[in-house]
Structure formats: structure tokens, C-alpha cells
């Protein structure tokens, strides 16, 4: 395959810190580890973003995994109108709102019956009617507040972003602090912004020469919850539909109670002596510096319940952030490619470093994240459970399994709902939903409710935690999730007496979502994943001293073979024309996942190698998504094709762009896509640390020429 130069120029106004730092020349062979330890802080410094303009794709965020604040070049949310494609929001994993439901819509109002081998089975596929619309849109995730500067020119008129000069903003990845500098009205301003690592709290420190409240102040405003499928969830047009009440106030702090229909939350602000708060409007407040002051500090905390504990100061929060991020970067795994001679290595390392940061602030909460994390809304802010593996599996591979264990127990919390899902359809065990709010209730969809590839995810994720921490505690904590999942998977498989085999579907839509639910059956990836999940669940029984479950083994022994035609794997048994019908070669190439994702022993390696080659030649790459390229890389690596793995990770196609802030662009409206970032981290950990028996070899997934790979603390995949 012809190699292309995949390096892209940076977007206007944002560059990489220390971009002129020279790369070392690589040795001829890839190397793993060695006596010389990785300089972890230098690795971050090479790729720390530097912003010098106001532009959507230069927006940077601070956060803690379940809370994030996204800022413009001032360090706050001062000019949101300049960021139409990457909205400036303040989000938390618990900040949700629902519109009133006077008709009492429930999931049963969106049910449609489908034939499942002669048995009627209800699916909530009626998404476009009144019930389906309300259930999809509610609950939706909120933006908790907008915190920005009020900047006024000498004549008292509001400033525009063009009035600011000498703009330079740096994200210090080692401390998690955003430092922003600009000049306005002839005065230099310096702003430090960070998030507390353990509280949903924003800290701001503003420094300047003789701060003047007539020129600069901080605005705190609270919006209503808007229905936005993708984008900024703030509604500023209905001030009458929500309430902001001052519940407590003194000279240096205020507590607000927020009420939005039947929902609500609390916010509390605390500031330094050199400031005072004033009320501007029903939902708007202004924090003014004392005239002539050199510094203004404030913290703003958000919580679902009334705050009881004292707030830390801005300085204390900044110190806590620095300690947290130093531990994060020091204790986790690391991958250094700086000694490589391949010109693509620098860009790959940049993507890796920034993906580590972005997934840590967006995808490490106590529930699975939405595809855009805590940055802005996608699909009304709801998590997609089929994406959970791509969001979070890498934490276990980068020696950060504690971050995966934040969200994995959520499956236990929604287990009653998942059991009810299965029982309603006549199955045993727990059927995990697809597009959910925090309560685990599925959302009506003509596609999502038919997906099944999210079902084995809790088993795989639990297995990755156990591999990272092979402790009895892990087995006991997740055994119920693993066993209930397996029980559904066995129950779902249909016994085809004529063929003497178990089949999957119909109705079913595979991970490659371009297939009709009524006629699709036996997709290649799902068959391999079903076997992987059931065999892994059996190993968990054995580790716990239990006998293998006979019914699970019956399905394992008789599960349909992976479908092929003309020596190539195809998308599904019901779609044998994968490589003769171009329309079937779009969306996710998940037929490769039967080997790259789960290394199924049912795969014929020679046939998969031929399939990989044909996919690379003929797939409609413009129709793919951000995690597809890591999936291809994982498959290529296992097949001993590291050059193809690198080509896939850096493929020059629209949805594999990584903006200079590290976000993986997909399309207008979905301008960031964290499954792409997480998938990149899983693939590169595997390529460096190996898989199965290949874990004994140095960087088996990287080319032997042009790449010097130094890795510490990484784990491979099964």
C-alpha cells in the first residue's frame, strides 16, 4: 500500500507548544522500554496547545472526568458567539433536565412488535411520534452556567474579541491549568483557570495592572435547559421557565438554588476580598474587582444537592489540580515516540498525549459518557452504551483502571431496568440499553434498540479490570454484571433446528448500522463477540470456583460460523455481497473486529488478511467514523501488518482529523468525538504492549523501521 504523508497543518491561530523542538533520529528497529526512562513532563511540553486567536477549534477545557468547563482564549466563556462549532458549555454528569410530561409518556408508548423467528417481540422503534420524541429528548443534559468576562471599551460599549491583542493561551497538561494572557484597553491581563479534581468546581484567578470594574468584571449567568440534539444545550430565551434564587449570601460568597421545572441544582461562589457581587438580572450576576486591585480570585461550585462543605480557595484548587495531574501523568502508562525517524511519529504522539488528557476530563465519570463527554451535547447529552468500550477500555491498558472502575459499577445500578428490558421481550438476564439517560431508560429509535454489540461490553470491560488487577475483589464486584449479561446472550441466541446451530437475529442491526433490522442475521463481528463474551464469562465462573454453565457451553459449541464468501469475511450472513455491492462497504468496517477487537479463535488468519486488504482498497472511508481507524489498526497489528496499522491510525480522511486542541472531528454538529480519542489510546497501547503471546515481544504493532517506541506501564489486549 502506498504510504502518504498524513500530517496536516494546524488550524489558524493555534500551534503546538515548543513546535521547533527537533526530533531525535530513530534507530533502525523499533524498541520498547530500555534503561532510559521516559521524560514524562517533556513529552507533555512538546504537545501542549498554545492558542493565539478566537476560533471554534481552539477551545480548550478543564475538568475532572465528570465535570468540564470549556473556555475561549480569555480563559473564560467571554465570546461564545465566536465558537459556533465547539460551544462553550459547563457540564456535569449529574446535570439533567426534563420538560413536563403531562401525557405521561413511557417506553411502552413507542413499542412496535417485530417477528423473531415466529415470536412477536416488542421494540421501542417508534421514535418520531409524540411519545418517541419526548422520550428521546428527555432527560437532556444541561449547561450549568456561563462564566465569562464583561469587557467594556473606554466609551462604555461592549468589547468584541477583535479588541483584544497580544493573545496567548497555554494549557499546562502537567498541572491541568489553563493560562491565558491578553491585552485590553492598554492593560495586560493574565488568567488562570482550572477544575478541582474531586469536586465540580471551577477556579479562576485574574491578575492585572490596576483592575478596573468599569473595564473588566466576571459575569455569571444561568440558562434554561434547551432541547439540542447536538450543540450548546443553553436556552437563553425563556427566563420565565426557570428560577435562580439566592439561598444564602455574605460579603464573600453566595449560594444559588436553581429550579428548572421539576429539576434543580445548586451553585455556590466564593471570591477574594478584592471583589463584590451585584445582581444584573433575573439569572445574571456580576463580580467586580475592587478598583485598583492587582488580583481577583473566585471559585464556583455546582452540586445536585445543597452545598454543605466549605469551598477551597482558587489557590487551593490550583494546588489540588497540580497534585492530581502530576500523579495522573506519573503513575499511568506512557508512550514516547520522539526518537522515531518516521515523520508521522510526532503527529501520532501529539494525538496520543492530548487524547489522554481529553478522555480523563470527559470520560472518567460515574456513568458512561456521551460521545462529546462533558464538553457539549450530542444526542441530547445521552450516553451511547455501544461506545462505552471505546470511551473507557483504554484506562485499563494505560495503568488507570481506577478511572474505568468509576463507570463500570453503573451497570449494577441499572440492572433492574436491564432485566425488565429482557423480560419484556421474553429473554432471561439483562439486556443493556443503547441511548440512555442517567436512569438507564432506553430511548426510542429506529436503529438503536436493535443493536446488540453493546451487550458483551460489560464482560469485556470487567475482564480488562481483572487483567489489570487480578484480585478476588474484582471478581466479586462485577460477577453479577458478567453473569446476567451472559444469561441474556444465551437466551437471545435462537436455535435453528434445521441448521443445527444457534443464530443471532433477526430482528437485529449490527454495529455497521446500514442493515435492515427485519432481515439481518449473523453479523460477523457480533458472532465473534458473542463467543468471546460467553467464553470469558465461563472463565469468570472458573476463577470463582464455580462449574462451567452447561447452557452457555451449548451455545458456544453450536454458534453459527463466521460468514464468508469467495475466501473473504462478509458483514453478515444476510449480507454476503459485501465486496460486490459498494453500498455495503460504508459505515463501520466491523467485520474486521472479529479478529482485531476480540481475536476470535474462529477466525482464519489468511482469510482475515485477505479481507483486511480488500477493506483497505475498497471501503468508502468518507462514510466511516473516528473509532474505525483504531479498529483497523488493531486488526492489522494482530495480522503482523504494522505498516497498515500506522496508515490506518493516520489515514487522511475527514473523520480522522484531530484538531490542534486534540479533538477528533467528525462532521458539522459533531465536531468532537471522544470514542475516536479512546480508540486511538486502546490501539496504540496494544501496538506497544502486545496481545496474547505477542505481549512478549517489543512493540509488535509498530513497524520495525523508522519507529523508536519507548513505553512504560502499558498493557495489551487479550
N, C-alpha and C positions, 0 to 999 in steps of 0.2 A: 504494500500500500504506500502510495507516495506521501511523504511527510510534508506538511505545510507549516509555515510559521504562524502559530496561533496567537502570538502576542498582539494585544490591541493597545492603542494609545489610550491614555486616561481621559475621562470626561473633562470638559473645560473647567479649570479652576480648582481641581483637586489633584494632588500629587501624592506620591509616597514619600514618607519621611526618609531623609538621607538617600535620596534616589541616586546620587552619584557614587555611592559606596561601591567599590569594584568587587566583582565576584572572584573567588579563588578558582584556579584551574582544577579540573577534575582529574582524578586518576582514571586509568583505563577501565577498571572494573568497579561495579557497584560495591559499596562497603557498608556494613551495618555495625554500629557501635564503635568499638575500638577504645583505646586508652584515653583519648582526648574527650572530655565531657563537652556536651553542647553548651555554648554560652546562651542561656535561655533569654536573658534580657536583651542581648544584642540581636537575637533573632526577631524579637518584637519590634525593636527600634527600626530595623530595616523596613518594616511594613506598616508602621504607624501612620494612619491617614493624616494628611495636612490639607486644610480647606482654605481657599482664598476667594471664595465667591458665594453668592446665594443662588443655589440651584438644587433641584429636587434630589438628584442622585448623590449630592454631597451631604445630605442629612446624616447626622451621627446620633447614636443613642447610648444612654447609660441605663443599667438595670441590674437585676439580681436573679433572673430566671423566671419569676412570676410577676414582675413589675418592671416597666420600662418607660423612660421619658426620652422622646426624640426631639432634638434641638436643631435650630438653624445655626448660621455662622456666628450669631451673637452668644451662643451657649444656652439660649432660652428659645421660646416659641414666639418670637417677635414679629416675624414677617411670614405668616402661614400662606399668604397669597402667592409667595414665590415658590411654593412647594406643592404644586398640584398633583404630581405623580408619586410623591412619597410624603403623605400627610404627617404633620407634626401633632402627635397624639400622646396622651398619658394613659397607659392601660395597665390593668392588673388582671390576674387570672380569676378573681372573685367579683369583678365589677360588671354585673349584668343587669339588664332591664327588660321587662316585658310590657307591651301595651296591654290595656284591658282586654279581656276575653269574654265579652258579655254573652256570646253564643255558646260558651263552654266547649270549644273545640278540643277534641282529643284525637289521639292517633287512630282510633277506630273509624273516625270520620273520613280518613284518607285511604282506607283499605280497599283493595281490589283483589278479587280471587284469581289465582293462576293455577293451571294444571301442573301438578308434579307427579308424573307417572300414574295418572288416573285419580289422584287425590287432590281436592281443592285446598290450596294453601293461600292465606291472606298476606299480601304485601302492601305497605303504605306507599303506593306509587302514584296516587292522585295528588300531584304537587301543585297543580295550577288552579284548583278550586279555592273557595274562601277558606275552608279548613286547612288545606295543604299550604296555602300562602301564609296564613297566620302561624302555623306550626313551624314552617321553615324560618320565618323572620323572628320568631321569639323562642327563647330569650336571645337578645343580641348584646354584644359586648359594648361597654361604654368607653368613652374617653372621659376620664375623671375630672380633668381641669385643663385649662390652658394657662401657662405661666410664661409671660413674656415681658420684655421691656416696653415702657411707654417712653418714647423718644420724641422730643419736640425741638424744632428749629428755633433760632433766635426770635423769629416773628411769632412764635407760639403755634405754628402749624405742625401737623404730624409729620414725622420723618418718613422717608422711604428708604428701602435698602440701599439705593444708589447714593444716599447721602453719607454713608459710612465709607471710610477709607482705611488703608493700612490693615486690611482684614487678614488675620492668620489664626487658624484654629487647629489645635493638635489634640488627638486622642492618645493619652498615655495609657497604653494597654497594660503596662505593669502595675499601675495603680487604679485603673478604671476611672480616671479623671479626665474630663474634657476641659481644656484650657483654651479660652477664646480671647483674642485681642482685636480691638478696632479703635478707630479714632472717629469721634463725632463732635461737631461744633468746636473743633480745635483741641479737644481734650482726649487723651488716651484712656481707654477703659480696658480692664482685664477681668475676665470672668472665669471662675472655677465651678464646674458642675459635676456632681456625682450622685450615685444612689447608694443607700445603705444596703449592706449585703444581707441583712436579716429582717429588715422592716421595709414596708412600701413607703419609702421616704426619700424625698429629693432634697439635696443640699446645694445652696448657691452662695458663693462669695464673690462680691463685686468690689474691685479696687479701682480707684481713680484719683486724679488730682482735683480736690475740692468738688466732690459730688454735689450736684445742684438739682433739687427736686423739680425745678422748672424745666429741666432738660432731660433728666433720666429718673425713672421710677420703675417699680416692678408691678405688673398687672396680674391679678389672679382672677380668672373668670370661670364660671361653671356652666356647661351646656346641658341641654336635654339630650336624651338618647335618641339618635336618629336611625332610621332603617336604611342602612347602606350595605348592599351586598358586598361591595369591595370599596375600601377607601376610608375617609375620615368619618367616624361614627358620630360626630358632634352635630347637634341641631341647635342653631342659634336663633331660630325664627319663631320659637314657641315659648317665650319666657313665662307664659301663664300656666304651662303644663307641669312645672316643677317648682320646688321651693328650696331656697337657701336660707337657713335660719341660723343666727348666731346663738349658740347654746351657752357659750362662756367667753369672757374677754377680760384681759387685763392689759397693762401697759406694754407688755412684750409678747403677747400671744393671743390667739383667737381660736375657737373651736366652732366649726360649722356643721350643722346637720343638713344633709341633702335628702330630699324626698322626690322621687320620680314615680308617680302613680303608686303602685303597691310596693315599690322597691326603694332602697335608700342606702346611703353610706355616710361616712363621716370624714371630715378633713380637719386638720389642725395645723396651724402655722405658728412659728416662733421666730423672733428676729432679735438682732443685736440692739444695744441701747441707742445706737445712732440711726434710728428709724421710727416711723409712726405709720399706723394704718388708718385709711379713710374708706368710707363707703362711696362707691361711684354709681352703682345701680343695683337693681334687684338681685343680680347674680354676679356682680363685679366689684372688686376691691383693689385698692392701690396702696402699695407700700413705698413710702417716700423716705429717702435718706435725709438725715439732718443736714441743713446747708453747710457746706464746707467740709463735711466728713470725708475721710480717706477710704472708708470701707463700709460696706453694707452686707450683712450676712443674714440668711434666713434658711429655715428648713420647713418643708411642707410634708406632712404625713397623711396617708389615706388608709382607711380601715373599714371593714364591713360593719363593725360594731363601735360603740362609743369608746374613744381612746381613754385609757386609764393611766398608762405609764408616762413618766416624764420623757420629753423628747431630747435626743442628743443635740448638741450644737452642730453648726456647719463644720467646724474644725474637727470635732469628734467623729462626725460622719466621714469626713475625708480620710481621717486616720484609719477608721474601721475598713473603709473601702480599700485603702492601700494594703492593709494586712491581708485582707481576703484575697485580693488579686495576686499578691505575691505568693500566697500559698497555692492558689489555683495554678499558676504558671510553673511553680517549683515542684509541686507534688504530682501533677498529671504527667501523661506521656508527652513526648516531644519528637519532632521530626525536622531535621536540618538538611537542606538540600544545597546549601550555599557553596559547597565545593564542586558542584557539577558544572561541566562544560556545555551541556545542552542548553541552548538559550531559553528554553521554555521552563527551566527549573525555577527561575526567580518568580515567574508568574504563578506557578503551581504552589510554591511555598507561600506566596502572598495570600492566595486563596485559602490555603490551609489555616494560616495564622488567624486571619480575620473570621473565618468560619468557626474556629474555636471560640472566639470572643462572642460572636453573634448568637451561636446556639446556647452559650452559657447564660446570656442575658435574656433570651427569648424562649428557650425550650426546656428549661430546667425547673419548672414549677411542679405543683402537686396534682395537676391534671394534665393530660396530653395537650400540647399547644395547638393553636390554629396554624394554618400554613404560613401566616405572616407574623406569628409569635405575638408579642405584646407591642408591636410597632404600629399597626393599624389593622382595620378589619378586612377579612376575606371570608366569604360565605357567612356574613353576619357575625363574624367572630367565633364561629363554631369549630372545634377540633374535628378533623377527619381521622378516624382511628386507623384507616389503612396506611396513613402517613406516620403513625407513631414510631414504627421501626426506623424510618428514615430520619426522623427528628432526633431520636434518643439512643439508638443502639450504640452509636459511636462512643458514648460516655463510658461504657464498659470496656471498650477497646483502648481508650486513652487514659486508663487508670483513674477514671472518675465515675465509677459505678454508683457512688452515692448520689450523683445527680440523676441517674436513671431511676434509682430507688425512690426518688421523690414522687414520681408519677405512676410507677408500676402498681402500688397498692390501691390506686383509684379503681382498678378493675374489681377489687373486693367490695368497694363501696357501692358500685352499680350492679353487683352480682344479682340482687333480687330482680332488677329490671331486665337484665340479660336472660335470666331464667324464664321470666314471663314472656320475653320475645320468642324464645324457643318453644315454650309450651303452647303459645297461641298458634304456632304453625305445626304443632304435632311432633315436635322434636324433644329430645332429652338434653340435659346440660344447659349451657349458657351460650346464647347467640349474641355476640357483641355487635353493637350498632355501628353505624358509619359516621354520619354527620350529627354531632351531639352538642348539647349544652352541658353545664356542669352536673346536671342530674342524671345524665346518661340516656335521656329520651331521644330516640332516633328522630330524624327529620324526613318528611315525605320527599320522595324523589323517584323519577323515572329511571334512574341509574343506581344511585347509592344503595338502596335497600336490597338490591340483587347481588351486590358484591359479597364475596366470601373470603377474599385473601387476607382480610384483617383478622380472621378467626384464629389462625395459629400464632399471630404476633405475640400474645402474652406468654405462650410457651417458649418461643424463641428468645424473647427478652429476659424471661426468668432464667433460661439456660445461660445466657451471657452473663447475668449477675452471678450465677453459681460458678461459672468458669473463672470469673474474676475473684470470687470469694467462696471457695468450696467448703461451706460451713453448714452444719445442721440447721442453723438459724434460717438460712436462705431457703432450704428445702421446706421447713415448716411454715415459713411466712407465705410462700407462694404455691404450696401444694394444691390448695383448693382451686386457685385460678387455673393451674395446669390441668387438673383432673376434670373440672367442669367444662373446660374448653375441649378437651379430648372427647368427653362424652357427647357433646354436640356434634363434633366432627364425625364420629362413628354413626350417630343417629342420622345425620344428613346424607351420608353415602347411601345410594339406592342399590339394592341387589337386583341385578339384571340376570334373571334365571336363564334366559335364552343364551346369553353370552357367558354365563357362569363367572360373573365379575361384578365389582362394585363400580358405580359411575357417579360422577358429580354433575348435578343439574340434569335437565332444566327444571325450573327457571333459574337462570344464572347469568350474571355479567362478570367476565373476568377482569383482572387488573387492566388489561387492554380494553378500554371501555367502549370500543366501537362495535360490539357484538350485540345482537338482539337477545333479550332475556328468554323469550319463549322457546327458542330452538337451540340455544347454545349449551353444549355439554362437553365435559372432559377437556378443559383448557390445560395445556401442557404444564404451565407453571403451577397452577393450583393442585394438580395431581401430585407433582413432586413435593410441594409444600405440605400437602395433607399427610403424605407418608413421613416426611421429616418430623412434623408435629407429633404424630402418633408414636413414632419410634422414640422420640425424645421424652414424651410423657411416660412411656414404659420404662425408660431408664430412670426417671424420677421415682417410679414405684420401686424399682430395684434398689436404688440408693436409700430409700426409706424402709427397706426390709420387707416390702410387700411383694407378693407374687405378680407376675405379669397378668394383665386383664385379658382373658380369652377373647372377648368380643372385639377388642382393639386389634389383637393379632389376626383375627379373621378378616378384618377389613384390610389390614396391611398385606396379608398374603394374596388377597384376591382383588386388590385395587387395579383398575384398568392400566394398561401400559401407556407410556408416554407416546402420543400420536406422532407419526412420521409419514412423509410421502416423498418418494424419489430420493431416499437417503438423507432427508433434511427433517428436522423437527418443525412442526407447524404450530400455529397459535392455539388450535383446539381440534379435537376430533371432528367437531361440527364445522370446522373451517379449514379443510385440507388444502385450499387453493392459496395458501399464504404467499407462496412465491410465484404464482401465476396471475394473481389479482392484485394490482397495485393498491387498491383501496384497503386491503388487509395489512399493508405494510406502513401503517401510520399509528400514531399514539405510542404507548409504551411497548418496546420490544421485549416483553416479559417472558417469551418463550426461552430466552437466554437465562432467565433466573432459575430455571430448573437445575442449572449447574453453578452459575455464579453466585446465586443467593443462598442455596442450600446444599450444593454439591451432592445432588441425589446419586446414590449408587445405581439407580435405574437408568442413568444416562450413559449412552455410548459416546465416549470421548471423541472418536473420529467423526461421528455424525454431528456432534455439537460443534466441533471445529469447522466443519463444512457450513453449518448453519450460521455460525458467527461471521464467517467470510461473506456469505450471501447477505446477511443483515447489513454489514458494513458497506457493501456495494450498492444495495438497492432500497434501503429503508428511507422513508420520507422524513428526513431529520428535522425539517422545519415544523413537523407536526408532533415532535417529541417534547419531553418535559425535563426539568432540571435534574431529577434523580435517575433518569435513564442513562446518562453518560457514566456515572459511577457503576451502575448495574452492568453495563457493557464492559467496563474496566475490570470488574470483579470476575466476570466470565473469562475475559481474555487472559487475566493473570493465572487463573486456575488451569487454563489450557496451555500455559507456557508461551504466551504471546505478549510479553511485556510492552513491546513497541505499540501494539494495538491498544493496550491499556492506557498508555500515556496519550496516544492520539485521541482516544475517546474522552478522557478527562479534560482535554483542552481543545475539543472539537470546535471549529469556528462556525457556530450556528446560533440563531437568535436567542434561544432559551438556555444557552450555556454561557451567556455573558455574565461576568462578575464585575459590578461597578466598583470604582475605587474605594467605596465605603465597605466593600466585601459582600454586598447583597447580590443574590442570583436573580437576574431579571428574567421574566417570562413573557409578558405582554402588557399592553396598556391596561391599567386596573389591577394587575397582579405584578407589580414592579419589584417585589421581593418574594422569595420562595425558599423558605428555610429547609424543606426536605432536600433541596439541592445541596445546601451547605452541609447538612448532616450526612448525606450520602457520600459526598466528597471525603469527609473525615473517616467514614467506615471503610471506603475503598482504599484510601492511602494507608490506613493502619494495617489493613490486610496485606497490601502490597509490600509493606515494610516488614511486618512481623510474621507473615505467612498464614497458612491454613493447614489443618490436619498434619500430615507428615512433613509438609513443606515448611512448617514452623522451625525446623532445624536448620534451614538454610538462610543465608544472609540476603535480605531484601529480595525475595524470589519474584516479586511482582514488578520490579523495576528493571529496565534494560541494563545489560552488563557493560555497555559502553556509553560514556557520556554522563553517567549519573554517579554521584557520591552520596550515599544515604547514611546519615547518622541518626539513629533512633534510640530513644530511651523510654522504657516503661510502656511500650505498646504491646497489644495482644492482637492475635489474628482471629479469624472466624473458624467455626467448626469445619 
